C-alpha cells in the first residue's frame, strides 16, 4: 500500500499530527 510508504510526506505528517492530538487528549484525561 503506497499510503504506508515512509517516502510520502502526507503519510509522515499525518501520524505526527495524530500523535500530538492523542498526547493532548491523554493530558486532558489525566487532568480530570
PyMOL commands that set and color helices and strands:
alter all, ss='L'
color gray80, all
select helices_A, chain A and resi 2-4+9-31
alter helices_A, ss='H'
color red, helices_A
deselect
rebuild
show_as cartoon
